Amino acid sequence: MASKSGSGPTFELYLVIFFLLVSIVLGVVLYLTISDAGKVAVTLKDTEAKLQASTTTLGKLDDSLQQIKKLLGKSTMEVNYDAAAPNNPASVYGSMDQDNREYGKELAETTIAGTLKKLREALNAVTTERDSKTAALAESEKETLALRARYQTTADDHKNARTAAEGTLRTTVNERDEQIAAKDQQIGELRNLYNTSQVELEQEKEAREKDRVKAQNEIDKLVLINEKIRSELDEIKQESFEVPDGKIRRVDNVSRLVWIDIGDADFLKPRMTFSIYSKETPGVARTTADIKGKIEVTRVIGPHLAEAKIIEEDLYRPMSPGDFIYTPLWSPGRAERFAIVGQIDLDGDGQSDRALFQQEMAVRGAEIVDEVDDEGNRPTPSIDESIKYLIMGKVADIADATLSEDEQKIKQITDHQATMRKEARLYGVRIIPLNSFLDYIGYKSKRRLFKPGDNRGYNLKAGAASTGVNEPLGDRSSSGQVSGSYGAPSRAVPPQTSSGTTSKLFGGK
């Protein structure tokens, strides 16, 4: 359909213009392509020439590389170098690096040439040293030959001298044999004389031994008689060289307390116990029958004053002011020393109370310097004049032992006891039984009841009486201390004579 006149360009016009433009563009592109193709052909020819030259060079390099691989002994390995695994032993580089480190060891350098140089230098040094030692060895062999020749000459001289000496020795031996035969005859005569003298000496020794045994028996009998006489004399005279430690200043029978005339200035400490003696007693520590009571210090009040509680008292001989107090455990300013042997039974239950006894002694400031324990051991024998008492505990009869171990222990204890008795007599140490010692120190056992199989301690303590009806029960345990009527030592009742002291209510002081 024809366009109307004056209406502008038509579609056909635009289409013609488009095809014209496309033709121009294609013509230009074709021209450019043909021009570039010529240049590419020239470049390709140059590249082929360079590739041919590179191929020739690569062939020469490959021939050189194969010759190097043969020289290195690695002709079958790959030459490729892998930066991720440079030490791969399957490659020439990795294999050569491994050989460099393995054969070079401490001489290995970073390069094979450096390693070979170091190895060559080391080889030269070894070769020089070898040549030097070879020369020294040759010189030594020469000297050895010269010494061997001199030695042979000396050996020949010695051999000749030895032959001559053997001849002289043979002559000397023959002469010595004759002298020995003469001496043997003399020795035989002297031996016969010695045997005769020995028989006479043995007879004399037997006679003297009989006299010694007889004299020893007489001495032993005299010792026993002397011991018996001394024991009887001690019982008769009842002498004591001990002195009182102090006196009772005041007695309060209501509170069961006493006050004594020693205190802080005398180095007195609480828990010290004393035995009490009448002011008319001939002497303290004579016999336990003189003891009228026991006290235990509870409080130190002043330089020469202390408070003590009465732990045991003889009802027939009450304590009074002026009575003497005594304990062998305490001396002002120094520790008393003791020795003990035998079983220590403080409460009569048949069991050893050694640990408790040692504790009681330590609390009172005394020292046990020589002791035979329950196993029969005596670690530190030390009885001398510084020992105050040798305390004798109970020693079981060896016939009562049921086991060989117990029999051995009893035998050891018995032997130690005999030895310690002799040592005590030698140094003038007084020997007393354990029970007497406990009475002297004023010790009183807290044990009041024993039930077989019950090893618990006593829990009876004083106090806790009810003050009202339906009151909850408090602690009603007792201290375990009973009246002196039940704790007084067993003795005949003395005549009821007055002590001359009246009650405070009637003017008594």
C-alpha positions, 0 to 999 in steps of 0.5 A: 500500500502506497503511502500518502504524499507528504507523510515522511519516510516509509518502512521500505526506506528504513529497511533499505537503509538498514541493509545498506549499513549492514553491508558497509559493516560487513565490508569493513569487517571482511577487510579487517579480517583479510588484513589480519589473516596476512599478519597472522600468516607471517607471525605463524611462520616466524613462530614455526621457525622459533619452534623449530629452533626451540625443538633443536635446543630442547633435544640438545638439553635433553641429551645433556640431561640424560648424560647428567642422569647417567653420570649421577647414576639416576638414569631411570628416575624422573627429572620433574621437580615437584615444588609441593614434594621436593624431597620425593626420593622417586625424582632425581632431585629428591634422590640426590638430596637424600644421597647428599644428606645420607653419605655426607652426614655431618659434612653435608652441605646445601649443594652436592659440590660443597659436600664433595669438597668437604668429603675430599678435604676430610679424606685428605686429612685422613690420608695424611694422618694414616701416612703419619701413623704408618711412618710412626708404626714403622719406627715403632717396629724398628725400635721393637726389633732393637728392644727384642734383641736387647731382651734376648741378650738379657734373657740369656744372661738371666738363664745362665745366672739362674742355672748357676743359682739353681746349683747353689740352691740345690747345695743349700737345700741339702744343707738345710735338710740336714739342719731341719732333721736336727731341728725336728729331733729337737722339736720332738723332744720339746714336744714331749716335754710340752705335752708333759707340762700341758698335762700337769697344767691342765691338772693344775687348772682343774684344781684351780677351777674347782677352787674358783667355783667353790669360792664363787659359790661361797661368794654367791651365798654370802651375797644372798645372805648380805641381801637378806640381812640388808633387807631385814635391816631395812625393815627393822630400821626403816631409815629414809634419807628423803626429806619432805617437799613441803607442809600443809598450811590449811585443811578444809574438810568440807571442800576437801581442799588443802593449801601447801607452802610451795608454789610458783617460786618453787616451779610447782605446776598443777596436776603434781601429786603428793603423799601425806605424812604426819608431822610426827613421822620419823621420816618420809618415804620409809614405808607406805604404812606412813602415808596418811593420804594423797593430794593433787595440786589444782591451782598455784596461788602464789610464790609459796602457796598452792591449792590441792584437792584430797584424792585419798585420806585415811579416816583414822588419821585425817590430814592436819596443818603441819603434815609433811608432803612428799613426792619423789617426782619433783625437785625445785628447778630440776627433773628427777630421773628414774629407771623401770623394769617389768610390767606397769599395771596401774589399775590391776586389770592385768594389762600394761599401762606403760603409755599412761605411766609415761604420760603421768611421769612427763606431766609431773616433770620426771624423766624415765631414762632407762626402761625395759619395754614390754617386748624385753628391749632395753634401748638405752642402758644408763643407770648411774648415780643420777638415777633416783629410783629403780622401779620394779614392775611385775615380771611374769614367770617363764613357766606361765608362757604358752608361746616361744615368743612370750618365753623369749620376752620373759627371759629377756626381761628377767635378764635385764632385771638382774643386770639392772639390780646389780647396776643399782647396787653398784651406784647406790640407787634405791630399788622399790616396787611399783606399787610403793612408788605409786603410793610415794608419788600420791598416784590414785587410779581412776578405775573403779569397775571392770567388765570383761569385754568392755574396754570403754573408759568410765563416764561417771562424773559428779553432780547433776542432782535434780532440783525439782519434780519432773525436771529433765535429767542432766549429766549424772556421771561421777568422777569415779572417786569414792569415800576414803572408807572404801579406798583406804589401804588394807591395814589393821584398825589402829586404836581410836586415840585422839589427835588432840585437834578439836572441831572449829566449832569448839575453837580449833584452829 
